[in-house]
């Protein structure tokens, strides 16, 4: 018997065995030695033993003769019910197919990936008119109880509560390797989020019966590591000290990955406001010092060149009106009315050609243009920029595309969330009536008047589309303060 070492996750062992007494002329057994994923560290090497003729052993059918055999019977033994159906769907070997050792191996791999078995044996024997294939499955054991072993017994209750909220395994369920690995990853992320960067979460299985096990989770938190130093590499236009002031991640604070991701976006936005539109930031590299008490963070910066603003233009539908039952759009750049409104709108744009490009300034210009339309009754308006980058001249041309609808009127006003304050008082302070032209300034003033009354903790005024494109519904949502009644 010859052994061939290959790399893989599932170990397949194919053994040519001697038949017992007169019986099948050919018998081969395919045994799967399952890795215990996540429970104990195992080598990823696996061995495949191919069948060979030996003294006193009947040699298997090989070559064309093996390919000419047909599968007559396929059986799946050892499981039943839902597990049997789940495994049977993964099998491609069917009655009437040509016998294929490769297909058997793939069936075993697919069945193993389901995660509900801990052993699979496949036996292929000669049968009348072909081959009979039998899958022997050893099902995974059920988890009877989950225990936690800590290096800080005084905080057992806190750890147990966290495990109960994150852990998907429960007593009485089958042990699934994929769910187990996901739960372990959640626990590690939990401890890393609290500063225990070197925390180890190791599970062990303790067999209590042939069908049940106890899952023991050994947690070693280690030392709590804080942020020690944050370094930047490649920055020239902005000093490292100025970049550190933008970060929410501080030295001597607990490291949180999601906070650092937002810090990277904040740095990117800072460079965009200074004309560096091609800035690139590397993924932050986090290293643990040998004492395992401090974390060192390094962020690489590639700034690029500074770009300035080129030509700024306005286009699109600057105005839409309904005249004699028809909708008239103002979008012809050659018309005098279009030029008049365009000139008026460009006064609201503070960005000028030749200035260093700033994304924040551009966003404020867009907001200012929208407010101009909102104050004149256009509830549905959109302004989005299109850019034209000239790499040789290092300029960015901007076209502000405007798309507005006709002026809208208030169809109805809905008041929600009031209990003690009368609805008529709220409507009178809002100051917007049914049939009135939509006006954003009046909505803001009405919200301020309600807050100044001192009876509401939160006031939110929003609008929804009405029954027609030129109609809107105003929704007033309030949350009242707690009123203390004196005796």
RARAWO-V174322 format. One line per field, one symbol per residue. phi: phi as a letter, one per 30 degrees, with the letter a starting at -180 (. if undefined). psi: psi as a letter, one per 40 degrees, with the letter a starting at -180 (. if undefined). Layout:
BEGIN
phi: ???
psi: ???
END
This chain:
BEGIN
phi: .cccdbclccccbccccddcidaddbbbbccccddcdicbdbdddbcbcddbdbdicddddbiddddddcdcbbbbcjbaiddddddddddcdbdjdddbddddddddddddddicbbabbcbcbdbeilbccbccccdddcddaccbccdbddcddddddddddcdcdbdjcddcdddddddddddddddddcjddcdbbccbccdcadcbbccccccbdiddccdcaccbbjdbdcdddddddddddcdicddbdddddddddddedddddcicdcdbcddeccbcdedicbcccbbdbbdicdccdcdcbcajcdabbcbhicccccbddddddddddddddddddddbejdddbdddddddddddddddddcjcdcbbbbcccbccdddhbbdbccccbbcddccddabccbidbcddddddddddiccdidddbddddddddddddddicbdbbbcbbbdcdbdcbbcccccbbdddcccdd
psi: hhhhhiiidhhhhhhhihihihaiehhihhhhhhighedihiieiihhhihihihehhiihibdddeeiihdhhihieiibddddddddehehiheiihhddddddddddddedeeiehhhhhhihihebihhhhhhhiiiihdihihhiegddfdddddddddddhdiiheiihhdddddddddddddddddeegdfihhhiihhheideiihhhhhhhdaihhihdihihhehddhiddddddeiehiifihhhddddddddddddddddeeegefihhihhhhihidefdihhhhhhhhdaihiihbhhihiagdihihhfeihhhgeheeiddddddddddddehehiheihhhddddddddddddddddeeegdhihhiihihhhddefihhhhhhhhiiiiiihdihhhieiddhiddddddddehiheihhhddddddddddddedeehdhhhhiiiiaeidfiihhhhhihiihhhhi.
END
